Amino acid sequence: MTSRVLVARRMFPDCVARLSAVFDVDQNESETALTYVELVDRLRDKDGALLMGLERIDAELLRRAPKLRAVCNCGVGYNNLDLDELTRRGIIATNTPGVSHETVADFAWALLAAASRRVGAGDAFVRSGAWRGFGFDLLLGADLHGSTLGVIGMGRIGQAIARRAAGFEMSVIYNSRSRVPAAIEARSNARWCPRGELLAQADHVVLAVPYGPETHHLIGAAELSLMRPTATLVNIARGGVVDDSALAAALKGGVIAAAALDVFEGEPDICPELLDAPNLIVTPHIASASVRTRKALANLAVDNLLAALGEGPDAGRPPSILNPQVLGPDERVRLRGSCPHGGQQSTTEP
């Protein structure tokens, strides 16, 4: 019998066609995410699912989806998945690491430059018709060159962000759960320091940590108060890493100078106070949104789903499985031989 799979959001037709060639595909062709109730209903009779990384897969949903054998995120983060419950039920879970970090790092710098140099405010000012010519003190911002960059989270994305700082002759300090090897520090020209010290010293702070209980509201009112009043904050990690309400208050109160956010707690809903905050750039979760990178993410997610359900050249051993312990011993051995990360790839990218 042909396996049935759900594609939870509209995506590249050629990627869906790869699944349709071997599976019975049920696709949500809307850009609007399925509600939890809709997701439960659509997964009742499915063997697998290709998700965008935002759909919640928990014990209650799994109880109502008895046929489910694989859930495959099209994205690096997997805080939407109850990985322990999936593993307990023997359901394969995958993500797509190692694809988007350079593209996300590019976008982090786009946001950093836009926020620190007040590009958004300048664009709005010109469009409003208020501009009357060159003004010596009009929309003064902060320099990037020669300043200090603080990177919180030194996984693939954090390292890529730090490497780019050399072109601006910036000093780089970083904080992460543990220090990276000395060779990576040297390549990134980065020095580890405690988080409080980083927040106090950096002219610009970029967040690149994964989301979880330990990073929920990692940056709140107390942390913002440690930053310089001239500082810029950029979040391309995950919504919930920043207390958005506290950030709005900090911007309005002049605690920090500017911020840029690509992710939000509870997105697509946005804290109302944020939208009234000055010197804030907001974008709709598009840090990985280049054609080449999104295609690569989608194809890796398809590779994972095919393999998880026993199809394709990697049948039985998905390229980036999160819980290899659910595989049989033979598949685990073959996976270790074919994957440089031993089947458990890095999840330090947001």
Buried (B, 14 or more C-beta within 10 A) or exposed (E): EEBBBBBBBBBBEEBBEBBBEBBBBBBBEEEEBBEBEBBBEBBEBBBBBBBBBBBBBBEEBBEEBEEBBBBBBBBBBBBBBBBEBBBEBEBBBBBBBBBBBBBBBBBBBBBBBBBBBBBBBBEEBEEEEEEEEEEEEEEEBBEBEEBBBBBBBBBBBBBBBBBBBEEBEBBBBBBBEEBBEEEBBEBBBBEBBEBEBBBBBBBBBBBBBBBBEEBBBBBBBEBBEBBBEBBBBBBBBBBBBBBBBBBBBBBBEEBBBBBBBBBBBEBEEBBEBBEEBEBBBBBEBEBBBBEEBBBBBBBBBBBBBBBBBEBBEBEBBBBBBBBBEBBEEEBBEBBBEEBEEEBBBBBBBB
